[in-house]
Amino acid sequence: MGGPQLLTDVAPSDVAIVGCGPVGALLANLLGQAGLAVDIYDRERDIYPLPRAVHFDGEVMRIFQSAGLADRIAAATRPSPYGARYEEPSGRTLLVRRGSELPGPHGWSGSWYFHQPELERILREGLVRFPNVRVHLGHEVTSVDELDARYVVGCDGARSLVRRAIGSRQVDLGLHQPWLVVDVLADPESPRTQALPLHSLQFCDPARPMTLVNVNGRRRRWEIMLLPGDDPARMTEPEIFWPMIARWLGPEDAEIERSAVYTFHSVVQEGWRKGRLLLAGDACHQTPPFLGQGMCTGMRDASNLAWKLVSVVRDGAADSLLDTYESERLPHARAFIELAVRLGAVIQATDPTAVADRNRRFAAGGTSFDFPQPGLGGTTPPVGTIFPQPRLPDGRLMDDAIGQRFAIVGETELLKHLRPDAVLLPGVGREWLVEKKVRAALLRPDRYIQAVAP
Ligand SMILES: Cc1cc2nc3c(=O)[nH]c(=O)nc-3n(C[C@H](O)[C@H](O)[C@H](O)COP(=O)(O)OP(=O)(O)OC[C@H]3O[C@@H](n4cnc5c(N)ncnc54)[C@H](O)[C@@H]3O)c2cc1C
């Protein structure tokens, strides 16, 4: 991959991306695949090493599929059928996020566990496929004016420079709380390792709320809420960490791989676009990780934005198409963050009145939920929802048959008479069409529904 270059030496690109974290790297793959000239910059040479994302969902795996990377990513990640449980220290279950053995509506398992640096490495290696994508690592962008590109996308994380240039307005969704995050490598031979839960555990102990995640291989993740009186500077010390998880493991069962204290935030930005400047990922929203959806939300931004940039830059669509990016994505992202904040209130409760109230609400047991599937902002379902991905009679997943194009699914008889500039899939998704009482649906390249024929 290329080192820093003098920008005066290079031809202007269609799109400059600031930040080669997961969102920027995915966007560069999607644009590179469509043939756009892309320059992507990251101030760091190496991938961020501290513990962050461990989970993505089935829709995100489907986006990796569209970038031609699903097989490599599936080989480096672990699908999980186990879901998540919110439990009191007594073992009583308050709340369940359902899991499933079967591929979900996206044609893939609904939950995948991974090591973020490994995922980012695969995304970066994917860029080598495209001579039209130039990667500039070790290059800090200090002003958007230095970027000679038709569009500039800030995938530059929570402290985004591009966001400052846009002047976005921050909306606070209420949750800001420091947590200790520790990844350990557990000894697979230890009986205590073998006794760890396979599902994600939200341990709702008012004395010390924690999350325990079965990541992949030997890796297990503990996230531990800081309480008043904790010294954040000392929390990563082994003498402090091990006693807190003594009921599960000790230093004789596992070694600490890495640890950090983060303050989890819940914010969205208003103003994802100003002229040629756009934002994606943590640059325009941040969520506490209780749903494992922060990066996922950014990946959906990249998928939404990529086909619109391709339509404008390559296919001559009106630039105003890019104005639909924020109006569609912001309410969608906000739905995930607001649910994460509500789940945060369940697990983070420490005040006795709040704990008693919580326990009363969930006393009956049996409360369960799935990841939300909201529609895009400004649409009325089924328009603006994502179309499922069935397998075709020839065994292929539907999206592989479509490629990066528009498609029409619908009744065979109806589609027989069409001669459109889109892929036709007669008879595909019949169950969905019947359920929604429509005869055909027009799918965008990101597989969200553009229109239906009643
Ligand atoms: C403890 C924890 C657990 C999490 N768990 C999950 C989870 O399970 N699932 C999930 O989906 N998400 C999770 N997340 C969130 C996820 O890690 C982030 O949402 C994701 O990393 C954001 O990706 P990004 O590409 O938008 O930004 P980042 O990953 O922050 O990348 C931004 C990049 O931009 C670069 N950059 C910044 N400024 C400049 C500049 N001026 N010039 C050049 N380069 C620049 C940075 O070096 C960086 O590489 C978790 C986060 C934390 C902290």
PDBQT file of the ligand as one rigid body, heavy atoms in Angstrom, charges set to zero:
ROOT
HETATM    1  C1  LIG A 501     -15.521  -0.857  23.730  1.00  0.00    +0.000 C 
HETATM    2  C2  LIG A 501     -16.168  -0.738  22.393  1.00  0.00    +0.000 A 
HETATM    3  C3  LIG A 501     -16.910  -1.791  21.913  1.00  0.00    +0.000 A 
HETATM    4  C4  LIG A 501     -17.527  -1.706  20.676  1.00  0.00    +0.000 A 
HETATM    5  N1  LIG A 501     -18.239  -2.768  20.220  1.00  0.00    +0.000 NA
HETATM    6  C5  LIG A 501     -18.832  -2.699  19.014  1.00  0.00    +0.000 A 
HETATM    7  C6  LIG A 501     -19.481  -3.842  18.467  1.00  0.00    +0.000 A 
HETATM    8  O1  LIG A 501     -19.488  -4.912  19.054  1.00  0.00    +0.000 OA
HETATM    9  N2  LIG A 501     -20.073  -3.723  17.251  1.00  0.00    +0.000 N 
HETATM   10  C7  LIG A 501     -20.048  -2.565  16.532  1.00  0.00    +0.000 A 
HETATM   11  O2  LIG A 501     -20.618  -2.521  15.440  1.00  0.00    +0.000 OA
HETATM   12  N3  LIG A 501     -19.381  -1.473  17.006  1.00  0.00    +0.000 NA
HETATM   13  C8  LIG A 501     -18.776  -1.522  18.205  1.00  0.00    +0.000 A 
HETATM   14  N4  LIG A 501     -18.050  -0.454  18.666  1.00  0.00    +0.000 N 
HETATM   15  C9  LIG A 501     -17.959   0.774  17.846  1.00  0.00    +0.000 C 
HETATM   16  C10 LIG A 501     -16.926   0.685  16.726  1.00  0.00    +0.000 C 
HETATM   17  O3  LIG A 501     -15.674   0.305  17.214  1.00  0.00    +0.000 OA
HETATM   18  C11 LIG A 501     -16.856   2.036  16.045  1.00  0.00    +0.000 C 
HETATM   19  O4  LIG A 501     -18.161   2.463  15.716  1.00  0.00    +0.000 OA
HETATM   20  C12 LIG A 501     -16.045   1.968  14.744  1.00  0.00    +0.000 C 
HETATM   21  O5  LIG A 501     -14.697   1.673  14.982  1.00  0.00    +0.000 OA
HETATM   22  C13 LIG A 501     -16.124   3.308  14.005  1.00  0.00    +0.000 C 
HETATM   23  O6  LIG A 501     -15.499   3.183  12.769  1.00  0.00    +0.000 OA
HETATM   24  P1  LIG A 501     -15.086   4.471  11.934  1.00  0.00    +0.000 P 
HETATM   25  O7  LIG A 501     -14.378   3.938  10.731  1.00  0.00    +0.000 OA
HETATM   26  O8  LIG A 501     -16.278   5.344  11.756  1.00  0.00    +0.000 OA
HETATM   27  O9  LIG A 501     -14.110   5.291  12.887  1.00  0.00    +0.000 OA
HETATM   28  P2  LIG A 501     -12.707   4.859  13.523  1.00  0.00    +0.000 P 
HETATM   29  O10 LIG A 501     -12.624   3.392  13.707  1.00  0.00    +0.000 OA
HETATM   30  O11 LIG A 501     -12.518   5.731  14.699  1.00  0.00    +0.000 OA
HETATM   31  O12 LIG A 501     -11.657   5.257  12.389  1.00  0.00    +0.000 OA
HETATM   32  C14 LIG A 501     -11.359   6.593  12.087  1.00  0.00    +0.000 C 
HETATM   33  C15 LIG A 501     -10.012   6.622  11.384  1.00  0.00    +0.000 C 
HETATM   34  O13 LIG A 501      -9.761   7.966  10.936  1.00  0.00    +0.000 OA
HETATM   35  C16 LIG A 501      -8.419   8.278  11.145  1.00  0.00    +0.000 C 
HETATM   36  N5  LIG A 501      -8.321   9.744  11.197  1.00  0.00    +0.000 N 
HETATM   37  C17 LIG A 501      -8.938  10.573  12.074  1.00  0.00    +0.000 A 
HETATM   38  N6  LIG A 501      -8.656  11.845  11.789  1.00  0.00    +0.000 NA
HETATM   39  C18 LIG A 501      -7.839  11.832  10.722  1.00  0.00    +0.000 A 
HETATM   40  C19 LIG A 501      -7.191  12.859   9.953  1.00  0.00    +0.000 A 
HETATM   41  N7  LIG A 501      -7.363  14.160  10.253  1.00  0.00    +0.000 N 
HETATM   42  N8  LIG A 501      -6.416  12.506   8.898  1.00  0.00    +0.000 NA
HETATM   43  C20 LIG A 501      -6.242  11.201   8.596  1.00  0.00    +0.000 A 
HETATM   44  N9  LIG A 501      -6.830  10.194   9.289  1.00  0.00    +0.000 NA
HETATM   45  C21 LIG A 501      -7.617  10.504  10.326  1.00  0.00    +0.000 A 
HETATM   46  C22 LIG A 501      -8.070   7.556  12.435  1.00  0.00    +0.000 C 
HETATM   47  O14 LIG A 501      -6.681   7.340  12.547  1.00  0.00    +0.000 OA
HETATM   48  C23 LIG A 501      -8.864   6.260  12.301  1.00  0.00    +0.000 C 
HETATM   49  O15 LIG A 501      -8.112   5.227  11.704  1.00  0.00    +0.000 OA
HETATM   50  C24 LIG A 501     -17.400  -0.521  19.895  1.00  0.00    +0.000 A 
HETATM   51  C25 LIG A 501     -16.635   0.545  20.370  1.00  0.00    +0.000 A 
HETATM   52  C26 LIG A 501     -16.018   0.435  21.609  1.00  0.00    +0.000 A 
HETATM   53  C27 LIG A 501     -15.173   1.571  22.089  1.00  0.00    +0.000 C 
ENDROOT
TORSDOF 0
